[in-house]
Amino acid sequence: MTDTGADTDTGTGARVDAGAGARPGTRTGTHRRAAAAALLLALTVATAGPAAAATTTAGRSPAGPVGPVGIWRLDGYGTVLRVDSGRLQEYQVTGISCLPGPSALRVPDSGSPAAFRYATEDREVLTVRRGSVHVEGSVGDRATHRLASLPERCREAQEPGPAADPVATFDVFWQSFAENYPFFAAKGVDWNAVRASHRPRVHAGTTEDELFAVFKEMLAPLHDAHVRLSDGGDRFFGEVRPGTVMPTLELETRVKAYIQEVALGGRAPQEFAQGRISYADLPDGRGYLRLSGFGGYTESGDFASESAELDRVLESVFTAERTARLRGLVIDLRINGGGSDELGLRLAGRLTDRPYFAYAKRVRNDPDDATRFTRPQPLYVQPARGPRFTGPVAVLTGGSTVSAGETFTQALLERPGRTVRIGEPTQGVFSDVLGRTLPNGWELGLPNEQFLTRTGKTFDGPGIPVDVTTPVFTQEEFDAHRDSAFTAALRRLPRA
C-alpha cells in the first residue's frame, strides 16, 4: 500500500497508503503526506518544480538513444503513455473517454540506454523500458504494448475543468469503476444497478454539492479504504471497513504512549525514522519492533532517501550481537498506515536466511469482465546481506493495519521458521491505488490489483486473519490498563 502509494498514488497506480495524520480513508503513501496532498498518483506531476532540475543547464532535456520512445498502452490500469526522450505524458483511458493525465520529466541516469527514468514533481521515479514500466517503491513491473499512434480520442482530449458537463463527469466516474474495480462481486454490489438508480438524478444543472453527494452514495457500499474522491478542496470521501478505524496521528500518539507505559513497563524504546519505527529489547531475550508505516521516514520523502533510512534503521536493530542472542521478536503493526511494498519486502529479508515466495501480483485487464486479470507476477523475499533474525516472530495486527502493512504481513505467511499472527484481521486493502482525474477536475482513487497467495487466495475485504484473536486497543483494553495482544505474543515466544 509505493502507501508508494498513499498511501499515495498516481495515474498508473503507485502505492499510496494511509499514514498517521491522513484523513480517514486516504492512503498517505510512502511520504505520509497529510490529507488530500498525501494522495500521490503513480504518474502525478506538474511540468515544473523539482523535476525541472532534470533538464540540462541550457534548459534542454537529456539527450540519449531512442530507447522506449513511443506510444505505450499498459496492460490494465486504463493508461496510455506517450514517451519522448525528455518527457512522459499520461492519458487516462476508458471506453468512452480519454483525459490527459500528469506528465513527468526525464532525469539523468547511468543505467541501460534502453531504460529511461522520469521524475514527478513529488519525486516519484518511473523507469520505462520497451515492454514495461516500474514505479520505485512499488513491487513488480507493469507490462506495456506499443501502439502505432495515440488513440483518436486522446488526440482530441480536453483538459479537465469545472465547466465540464455533470452528466459526462458521471459517465466517466461510473465507467472508471466498471472497467477497473475487481471487487464488485465480493462486495455484493451490482454496479449496473447503481448506475441505473443514480444517473437519472444528474443533469446539466446539477450542482457540485449534489454531484458529490450522488458519488458518495454510490461509493459508500464498497467500504473500501483504497477508494477515495476529492474535489481538491473541502469535499472528500473515504471510508474504512465497518468496525475498524484508519490510523491517525492522534491515535498513533496515544498508542505509542500506552505501549511504553503498559507493555514496556515505562521503558522508552529507541526511536528511528522520524518516530515511525521504534525498537526495544525486552526481558528474557525477546525484542519489540514497532512500525507505524512503510514510509514517512525522511523529510524529502523520495524513495531513495526512504529506503536508505530504512536500511540504516535495520542495520542498527539487526546487529550481529543482537540477532545471535534474540529468542523471539514481536513486530507491532497494529497502527500501520502502509506505504511502500518494496520496503516491506526489505524488512522481511531481515527475517529469513533463504529466498521464499511472498505473494503474486495481478491487475484487472478486461474492461468488460471483472474476472479477467493479467498473468500473476510472483514476488519473493530475498535474504538481506547483513545480520538476519530467523527465530520465532509474533506479528501483531488489527483493523488499522493497512495496505503495505498488510502486504508485509502477507509476505511472512510462508516465512521459514515460526511466525504467529496475533490480534485482529487486517484492514483488507492491498492494491496500489489507481488515480484518475474526472472531466470536472475532481480526483478519484480506486484499487485495480490483487495480491495472491501461492494457492491464488486474496484477502481483500476481510483482511488477513490471525492465529490468535485478542482485543486491539479497545476502550475496554485502555480502561483495564492491559495490552492483550502483546501479552499473548510474549506467551508464545521462548524465553532466554
LUMTORLO-984334 format. One line per 2 residues: number of its first residue (from 0); their letters; for each residue x, y, z of C-alpha. Coordinates in nm, 2 decimals, padded with zeros to 4 digits, always signed. Example, Ala and Ser with C-alpha at 12.3 -4.5 7.8 and 13.67 -1.06 7.14 Angstrom:
0) as) +01.23:-00.45:+00.78 | +01.37:-00.11:+00.71
***
This chain:
0) mt) +00.00:+00.00:+00.00 | +00.46:+00.29:-00.33
2) dt) +00.15:+00.36:+00.07 | +00.45:+00.44:-00.29
4) ga) +00.11:+00.48:-00.26 | -00.06:+00.65:-00.04
6) dt) -00.06:+00.59:+00.09 | +00.00:+00.79:-00.22
8) dt) -00.05:+00.72:-00.58 | -00.08:+00.84:-00.93
10) gt) -00.21:+00.76:-01.27 | -00.06:+00.42:-01.33
12) ga) -00.13:+00.33:-00.97 | +00.17:+00.38:-00.75
14) rv) +00.12:+00.27:-00.39 | -00.02:+00.52:-00.16
16) da) -00.14:+00.43:+00.18 | -00.29:+00.59:+00.48
18) ga) -00.03:+00.71:+00.72 | -00.09:+00.87:+01.05
20) ga) -00.24:+01.21:+01.01 | -00.43:+01.13:+00.69
22) rp) -00.80:+01.19:+00.66 | -01.00:+00.88:+00.72
24) gt) -01.00:+00.66:+00.41 | -00.70:+00.81:+00.24
26) rt) -00.38:+00.63:+00.17 | -00.10:+00.85:+00.27
28) gt) +00.18:+00.67:+00.10 | +00.54:+00.64:+00.13
30) hr) +00.58:+01.00:+00.21 | +00.30:+01.02:+00.45
32) ra) +00.17:+01.35:+00.32 | -00.13:+01.48:+00.51
34) aa) -00.49:+01.48:+00.38 | -00.55:+01.50:+00.01
36) aa) -00.20:+01.62:-00.06 | -00.08:+01.29:+00.06
38) ll) -00.25:+01.10:-00.22 | +00.02:+01.06:-00.48
40) la) -00.07:+00.92:-00.82 | +00.18:+00.68:-00.99
42) lt) +00.23:+00.94:-01.27 | +00.12:+01.25:-01.08
44) va) +00.33:+01.55:-01.16 | +00.33:+01.91:-01.28
46) ta) +00.56:+02.01:-01.56 | +00.76:+02.23:-01.33
48) gp) +00.91:+02.21:-00.98 | +01.18:+01.97:-00.86
50) aa) +01.16:+01.76:-01.17 | +01.27:+02.06:-01.38
52) aa) +01.62:+02.01:-01.24 | +01.63:+01.71:-01.47
54) tt) +01.69:+01.93:-01.77 | +02.04:+02.04:-01.87
56) ta) +02.18:+02.38:-01.77 | +02.08:+02.51:-02.12
58) gr) +01.72:+02.41:-02.04 | +01.72:+02.11:-02.28
60) sp) +01.61:+01.76:-02.18 | +01.89:+01.50:-02.15
62) ag) +01.98:+01.36:-02.49 | +02.01:+00.99:-02.55
64) pv) +01.92:+00.70:-02.77 | +01.57:+00.62:-02.88
66) gp) +01.52:+00.36:-02.61 | +01.15:+00.33:-02.52
68) vg) +01.04:+00.64:-02.70 | +00.69:+00.59:-02.85
70) iw) +00.33:+00.53:-02.75 | +00.26:+00.26:-02.50
72) rl) -00.06:+00.10:-02.36 | -00.04:-00.06:-02.02
74) dg) -00.19:-00.40:-01.95 | -00.47:-00.30:-01.71
76) yg) -00.45:+00.05:-01.55 | -00.66:+00.22:-01.82
78) tv) -00.35:+00.41:-01.92 | -00.16:+00.51:-02.24
80) lr) +00.18:+00.67:-02.22 | +00.35:+00.90:-02.47
82) vd) +00.72:+00.87:-02.40 | +00.96:+01.12:-02.55
84) sg) +01.33:+01.14:-02.48 | +01.28:+01.42:-02.23
86) rl) +00.92:+01.39:-02.12 | +00.65:+01.14:-02.04
88) qe) +00.28:+01.22:-02.08 | +00.00:+01.01:-01.94
90) yq) -00.35:+00.96:-02.09 | -00.63:+00.81:-01.88
92) vt) -00.85:+00.60:-02.10 | -01.19:+00.43:-02.07
94) gi) -01.42:+00.30:-02.34 | -01.59:+00.64:-02.35
96) sc) -01.32:+00.89:-02.27 | -00.95:+00.99:-02.28
98) lp) -00.83:+01.26:-02.04 | -00.47:+01.39:-02.03
100) gp) -00.31:+01.29:-01.70 | +00.00:+01.41:-01.53
102) sa) +00.34:+01.44:-01.70 | +00.70:+01.37:-01.58
104) lr) +01.04:+01.49:-01.69 | +01.33:+01.26:-01.76
106) vp) +01.61:+01.26:-01.51 | +01.98:+01.17:-01.58
108) ds) +02.07:+00.81:-01.52 | +02.37:+00.59:-01.57
110) gs) +02.19:+00.27:-01.64 | +02.10:+00.10:-01.96
112) pa) +02.03:+00.32:-02.26 | +01.72:+00.10:-02.32
114) af) +01.57:+00.24:-01.99 | +01.46:+00.60:-01.93
116) ry) +01.39:+00.73:-01.59 | +01.13:+01.00:-01.53
118) at) +01.06:+01.20:-01.21 | +00.74:+01.36:-01.10
120) ed) +00.71:+01.68:-00.90 | +00.66:+01.47:-00.59
122) re) +00.98:+01.28:-00.67 | +00.82:+00.96:-00.77
124) vl) +01.05:+00.79:-01.02 | +00.94:+00.58:-01.31
126) tv) +01.17:+00.36:-01.51 | +01.03:+00.30:-01.86
128) rr) +01.17:+00.02:-02.08 | +01.03:-00.13:-02.40
130) gs) +00.76:-00.35:-02.27 | +00.74:-00.24:-01.91
132) vh) +00.71:+00.04:-01.66 | +00.84:+00.02:-01.30
134) ve) +00.75:+00.27:-01.02 | +01.01:+00.30:-00.75
136) gs) +00.88:+00.17:-00.42 | +00.61:-00.05:-00.58
138) vg) +00.67:-00.42:-00.63 | +00.67:-00.58:-00.98
140) dr) +00.66:-00.42:-01.32 | +00.37:-00.31:-01.54
142) at) +00.36:-00.47:-01.89 | +00.32:-00.23:-02.19
144) hr) +00.25:-00.28:-02.56 | +00.35:-00.04:-02.83
146) la) +00.08:+00.15:-03.02 | +00.13:+00.29:-03.37
148) sl) -00.02:+00.63:-03.26 | -00.23:+00.79:-02.99
150) pe) -00.59:+00.67:-02.98 | -00.80:+00.91:-03.17
152) rc) -01.00:+01.01:-02.86 | -00.67:+01.10:-02.69
154) re) -00.57:+01.33:-02.97 | -00.89:+01.53:-02.91
156) aq) -00.86:+01.51:-02.53 | -00.97:+01.83:-02.34
158) ep) -00.81:+01.94:-02.02 | -01.03:+01.87:-01.71
160) gp) -01.20:+02.17:-01.56 | -01.50:+02.28:-01.36
162) aa) -01.70:+02.37:-01.67 | -01.74:+02.01:-01.76
164) dp) -02.09:+01.87:-01.81 | -02.20:+01.69:-01.49
166) va) -02.35:+01.40:-01.69 | -02.02:+01.35:-01.87
168) tf) -01.84:+01.35:-01.54 | -02.09:+01.10:-01.40
170) dv) -02.03:+00.87:-01.70 | -01.65:+00.88:-01.67
172) fw) -01.68:+00.82:-01.30 | -01.90:+00.52:-01.34
174) qs) -01.70:+00.38:-01.63 | -01.37:+00.41:-01.45
176) fa) -01.50:+00.17:-01.18 | -01.68:-00.05:-01.43
178) en) -01.36:-00.11:-01.62 | -01.11:-00.13:-01.34
180) yp) -01.26:-00.23:-01.00 | -01.22:-00.60:-00.93
182) ff) -01.43:-00.65:-00.62 | -01.80:-00.57:-00.70
184) aa) -01.90:-00.94:-00.67 | -01.71:-00.98:-00.34
186) kg) -01.87:-00.66:-00.21 | -02.22:-00.77:-00.32
188) vd) -02.26:-00.45:-00.53 | -02.44:-00.45:-00.87
190) wn) -02.26:-00.16:-01.04 | -02.50:-00.16:-01.33
192) av) -02.79:-00.12:-01.10 | -02.61:+00.16:-00.92
194) ra) -02.58:+00.34:-01.25 | -02.95:+00.29:-01.33
196) sh) -03.06:+00.43:-01.00 | -02.83:+00.73:-00.98
198) rp) -02.77:+00.86:-01.33 | -03.13:+01.00:-01.37
200) rv) -03.05:+01.23:-01.07 | -02.77:+01.40:-01.27
202) ha) -02.84:+01.67:-01.54 | -02.68:+01.98:-01.68
204) gt) -02.80:+02.19:-01.39 | -02.67:+01.95:-01.11
206) te) -02.46:+02.15:-00.86 | -02.12:+02.03:-00.74
208) de) -02.26:+01.96:-00.39 | -02.54:+01.75:-00.55
210) lf) -02.30:+01.56:-00.77 | -02.06:+01.49:-00.49
212) av) -02.35:+01.36:-00.28 | -02.45:+01.12:-00.56
214) fk) -02.10:+00.99:-00.60 | -02.07:+00.93:-00.22
216) em) -02.39:+00.73:-00.22 | -02.25:+00.52:-00.50
218) la) -01.92:+00.45:-00.33 | -02.03:+00.40:+00.03
220) pl) -02.15:+00.04:-00.01 | -01.80:-00.07:-00.11
222) hd) -01.65:+00.00:+00.23 | -01.31:+00.01:+00.06
224) ah) -01.03:+00.21:+00.23 | -00.85:+00.24:-00.11
226) vr) -01.14:+00.42:-00.27 | -01.14:+00.79:-00.24
228) ls) -01.29:+01.10:-00.40 | -01.17:+01.46:-00.36
230) dg) -01.26:+01.79:-00.52 | -00.92:+01.92:-00.42
232) gd) -01.08:+02.14:-00.15 | -01.32:+02.07:+00.13
234) rf) -01.51:+01.79:-00.03 | -01.36:+01.45:+00.04
236) fg) -01.49:+01.10:+00.07 | -01.31:+00.79:+00.21
238) ev) -01.41:+00.52:+00.45 | -01.28:+00.20:+00.61
240) rp) -01.42:-00.14:+00.67 | -01.70:-00.13:+00.93
242) gt) -01.58:-00.18:+01.28 | -01.23:-00.05:+01.20
244) vm) -01.05:+00.29:+01.22 | -00.79:+00.44:+00.99
246) pt) -00.46:+00.53:+01.16 | -00.44:+00.89:+01.26
248) le) -00.16:+01.09:+01.42 | -00.37:+01.13:+01.73
250) le) -00.43:+00.75:+01.75 | -00.07:+00.67:+01.69
252) tr) +00.05:+00.92:+01.96 | -00.19:+00.78:+02.21
254) vk) -00.10:+00.42:+02.13 | +00.28:+00.48:+02.15
256) ay) +00.25:+00.63:+02.49 | +00.02:+00.35:+02.60
258) iq) +00.26:+00.08:+02.48 | +00.55:+00.24:+02.65
260) ev) +00.36:+00.25:+02.98 | +00.18:-00.08:+02.97
262) al) +00.37:-00.32:+02.75 | +00.72:-00.19:+02.80
264) gg) +00.69:-00.11:+03.17 | +00.77:+00.26:+03.13
266) ra) +01.09:+00.20:+02.94 | +01.12:+00.43:+02.64
268) pq) +01.21:+00.24:+02.31 | +01.47:+00.37:+02.07
270) ef) +01.31:+00.58:+01.81 | +01.41:+00.59:+01.44
272) aq) +01.29:+00.74:+01.11 | +01.11:+01.04:+01.24
274) gr) +00.94:+00.83:+01.50 | +00.78:+00.59:+01.25
276) is) +00.99:+00.30:+01.38 | +01.09:+00.21:+01.73
278) ya) +01.27:-00.08:+01.89 | +01.32:-00.21:+02.25
280) dl) +01.50:-00.51:+02.40 | +01.26:-00.69:+02.63
282) pd) +01.34:-00.90:+02.94 | +01.42:-01.27:+02.88
284) gr) +01.58:-01.23:+02.54 | +01.29:-01.10:+02.33
286) gy) +01.27:-00.79:+02.12 | +00.99:-00.55:+02.02
288) lr) +00.98:-00.37:+01.68 | +00.70:-00.13:+01.60
290) ls) +00.64:+00.03:+01.26 | +00.36:+00.28:+01.21
292) gf) +00.42:+00.28:+00.83 | +00.65:+00.17:+00.55
294) gg) +00.73:+00.53:+00.46 | +00.74:+00.88:+00.60
296) yt) +01.09:+00.82:+00.72 | +01.25:+01.13:+00.58
298) es) +01.17:+01.49:+00.52 | +01.22:+01.47:+00.15
300) gd) +01.00:+01.16:+00.11 | +01.16:+01.03:-00.21
302) fa) +01.20:+00.66:-00.23 | +01.59:+00.67:-00.24
304) se) +01.61:+00.85:+00.09 | +01.33:+00.64:+00.24
306) sa) +01.49:+00.32:+00.15 | +01.84:+00.44:+00.27
308) el) +01.69:+00.54:+00.60 | +01.52:+00.20:+00.65
310) dr) +01.85:+00.03:+00.57 | +02.02:+00.24:+00.84
312) vl) +01.75:+00.15:+01.09 | +01.77:-00.22:+01.01
314) es) +02.14:-00.21:+01.05 | +02.10:-00.06:+01.39
316) vf) +01.84:-00.30:+01.50 | +01.96:-00.63:+01.35
318) ta) +02.31:-00.62:+01.47 | +02.52:-00.94:+01.47
320) er) +02.53:-00.94:+01.85 | +02.15:-00.89:+01.89
322) ta) +02.04:-01.14:+01.63 | +02.26:-01.40:+01.79
324) rl) +02.10:-01.36:+02.13 | +01.74:-01.28:+02.05
326) rg) +01.50:-01.56:+02.14 | +01.20:-01.41:+01.98
328) lv) +01.08:-01.09:+01.81 | +00.74:-00.90:+01.84
330) id) +00.66:-00.70:+01.53 | +00.38:-00.45:+01.61
332) lr) +00.18:-00.34:+01.30 | -00.14:-00.26:+01.48
334) in) -00.13:+00.11:+01.38 | +00.03:+00.10:+01.04
336) gg) -00.09:+00.32:+00.76 | +00.11:+00.15:+00.49
338) gs) +00.35:+00.29:+00.23 | +00.59:+00.11:+00.01
340) de) +00.55:-00.26:-00.05 | +00.92:-00.27:-00.16
342) lg) +01.02:-00.15:+00.19 | +00.81:-00.42:+00.34
344) lr) +01.00:-00.69:+00.14 | +01.32:-00.53:+00.25
346) la) +01.23:-00.58:+00.62 | +01.11:-00.93:+00.55
348) gr) +01.46:-01.00:+00.41 | +01.60:-00.95:+00.76
350) lt) +01.38:-01.23:+00.89 | +01.50:-01.52:+00.67
352) dr) +01.82:-01.70:+00.56 | +01.68:-01.82:+00.23
354) py) +01.46:-01.69:-00.05 | +01.09:-01.77:-00.04
356) fa) +00.76:-01.68:-00.21 | +00.60:-01.36:-00.08
358) ya) +00.29:-01.32:-00.30 | +00.19:-01.28:-00.66
360) kr) +00.05:-00.96:-00.81 | -00.20:-00.93:-01.09
362) vr) -00.42:-00.65:-01.23 | -00.77:-00.65:-01.38
364) nd) -00.72:-00.65:-01.75 | -01.06:-00.66:-01.93
366) pd) -01.29:-00.36:-01.92 | -01.59:-00.59:-01.98
368) da) -01.50:-00.88:-01.75 | -01.41:-00.82:-01.38
370) tr) -01.29:-01.18:-01.36 | -01.01:-01.15:-01.61
372) ft) -00.66:-01.04:-01.49 | -00.30:-01.03:-01.62
374) rp) -00.08:-01.33:-01.56 | +00.02:-01.32:-01.18
376) qp) +00.37:-01.19:-01.13 | +00.54:-01.38:-00.84
378) ly) +00.74:-01.17:-00.59 | +00.99:-01.32:-00.35
380) vq) +01.16:-01.23:-00.02 | +01.53:-01.23:-00.07
382) pa) +01.76:-01.26:+00.24 | +01.94:-00.94:+00.34
384) rg) +02.31:-00.93:+00.32 | +02.35:-00.82:+00.68
386) pr) +02.27:-01.00:+01.00 | +01.93:-01.17:+01.00
388) ft) +01.70:-01.30:+01.27 | +01.55:-01.63:+01.17
390) gp) +01.39:-01.73:+01.51 | +01.03:-01.71:+01.62
392) va) +00.83:-01.40:+01.53 | +00.50:-01.28:+01.66
394) vl) +00.32:-01.02:+01.43 | +00.06:-00.80:+01.59
396) tg) -00.21:-00.68:+01.35 | -00.56:-00.52:+01.36
398) gs) -00.81:-00.33:+01.15 | -00.57:-00.03:+01.15
400) tv) -00.30:-00.24:+00.97 | -00.35:-00.10:+00.62
402) sa) -00.21:-00.16:+00.27 | +00.17:-00.21:+00.27
404) ge) +00.13:-00.31:+00.64 | -00.08:-00.59:+00.50
406) tf) +00.14:-00.69:+00.21 | +00.43:-00.72:+00.46
408) tq) +00.21:-00.94:+00.68 | +00.13:-01.15:+00.37
410) al) +00.50:-01.17:+00.28 | +00.55:-01.36:+00.61
412) le) +00.29:-01.63:+00.55 | +00.55:-01.86:+00.40
414) rp) +00.84:-01.74:+00.61 | +01.07:-02.03:+00.70
416) gr) +01.06:-02.08:+01.08 | +00.79:-02.00:+01.33
418) tv) +00.56:-01.70:+01.27 | +00.24:-01.64:+01.46
420) ri) -00.02:-01.36:+01.39 | -00.19:-01.22:+01.69
422) ge) -00.47:-00.96:+01.74 | -00.74:-00.90:+01.48
424) pt) -00.76:-00.92:+01.10 | -00.60:-00.65:+00.89
426) qg) -00.80:-00.38:+00.70 | -00.83:-00.58:+00.38
428) vf) -00.68:-00.34:+00.11 | -00.37:-00.44:-00.08
430) sd) -00.37:-00.29:-00.43 | -00.18:+00.01:-00.54
432) vl) -00.43:+00.29:-00.59 | -00.52:+00.38:-00.95
434) gr) -00.55:+00.76:-00.97 | -00.79:+00.92:-01.21
436) tl) -00.89:+01.28:-01.29 | -01.26:+01.33:-01.38
438) pn) -01.37:+01.57:-01.65 | -01.46:+01.83:-01.39
440) gw) -01.11:+01.81:-01.23 | -01.21:+01.60:-00.93
442) el) -00.96:+01.33:-00.82 | -01.07:+00.97:-00.79
444) gl) -00.87:+00.67:-00.65 | -00.96:+00.30:-00.67
446) pn) -00.78:-00.03:-00.64 | -00.74:-00.25:-00.95
448) eq) -00.49:-00.52:-00.84 | -00.49:-00.83:-00.63
450) fl) -00.21:-00.98:-00.42 | -00.24:-01.36:-00.43
452) tr) -00.11:-01.64:-00.21 | +00.05:-01.94:-00.37
454) tg) -00.29:-02.10:-00.40 | -00.45:-01.80:-00.55
456) kt) -00.63:-01.67:-00.25 | -00.68:-01.30:-00.18
458) fd) -00.75:-01.12:+00.15 | -00.92:-00.82:+00.00
460) gp) -01.22:-00.72:+00.21 | -01.20:-00.93:+00.53
462) gi) -00.82:-00.88:+00.57 | -00.55:-01.13:+00.67
464) pv) -00.68:-01.35:+00.96 | -00.49:-01.40:+01.28
466) dv) -00.38:-01.73:+01.45 | -00.46:-01.59:+01.80
468) tt) -00.75:-01.35:+01.84 | -00.72:-01.08:+02.11
470) pv) -00.87:-00.73:+02.15 | -00.67:-00.45:+01.99
472) ft) -00.67:-00.11:+02.15 | -01.04:-00.12:+02.25
474) qe) -01.18:+00.11:+02.52 | -01.20:-00.19:+02.75
476) ef) -00.83:-00.25:+02.70 | -00.75:+00.11:+02.78
478) da) -00.98:+00.11:+03.08 | -00.83:-00.22:+03.22
480) hr) -00.47:-00.09:+03.15 | -00.38:-00.40:+02.95
482) ds) -00.24:-00.50:+02.61 | -00.38:-00.84:+02.54
484) af) -00.21:-00.89:+02.20 | +00.14:-00.80:+02.34
486) ta) +00.09:-01.03:+02.64 | -00.02:-01.32:+02.41
488) al) +00.29:-01.27:+02.20 | +00.52:-01.30:+02.49
490) rr) +00.34:-01.62:+02.60 | +00.42:-01.77:+02.26
492) lp) +00.78:-01.66:+02.22 | +01.05:-01.86:+02.40
494) ra) +01.24:-01.70:+02.69 | +01.61:-01.68:+02.73
***
